[in-house]
Amino acid sequence: GNEVEAEFTVEPEIFLDPLSGSANTTVTVSDTGFGRRQEVVIYFYNAGLATATTSTQGSFDTTFTVPELGTDIYDVEVEDEDENTDSAKFTVTSAPPSPTEPTPSPAPSPPVSATTASISSSAGPVGAYVSAVGTGFKAGGAVTIKYDDEEVATITADASGMFVVAFEVPVSKYGDHTITLSDGINTHELTFTVESTPPQVPSPLLPEMGVKLKPPISFDWKDVDDESTPVTYTLQVAISTDFSAASIVLEK
């Protein structure tokens, strides 16, 4: 019989599923026509991503993950040990999201020592001595103590921010007054109340009652004791400088 001989070459061919997708998409790659029982390498944009072993028919089926690349068309190539190769195109449809810069955490603030302030008495007479105590103020800082708007004492806080200072209640009207303790950074305000009980009416000593006098005339009264010092009085003899009879103040 007649015999016909022919030579033919089986060309390898690969198939991708899907043919497009975003970064991190899982792609299945399969083939025909590669060497039997050979290891093949799958390349994506010239970078080896996966390996597989062909069957006795020279086929395989495996997957790979699309790397994080920008939007473009890339070559996917498969090569076996005999350098049989084939390639296909894969389209990356979206670039990976830009990494978000982490928001830096604010630097922790140094612990702030709580300041405290107190006075030894919240009420009393004019002239009383009051002690002021403070803690947590500026270490080594100058602390000013004011009675209303009048500065009554200054003191330097120690290394721990503590101080103790005494001051005399200045002459002031009865009622509430503000004690301010401040080192320029830390400020505390406290209330001190001046007592409102008036001193006794002083008894006259000179001139003696019913005695006719010649100038110069001296006036004197019996001493009065009171918590608030100094105690002052206003003497009014007349309401007019001519000292007329009508202007003389009597029993007032």
Secondary structure, DSSP 8 states (H G I E B T S, - for coil): ------------EEEEESSEE-TT-EEEEEEESS-TT-EEEEEETTEEEEEEE--TTS--EEEEE--S--SEEEEEEEE-TT--EEEEEEEE-S---------------------EEEES-SEE-TT-EEEEEEESS-TT-EEEEEETTEEEEEEE--TTS-EEEEEE--S--SEEEEEEEE-SS-EEEEEEEE---------EEES-TT----SS---EE-----SSSS-------BSSTT--GGGB----
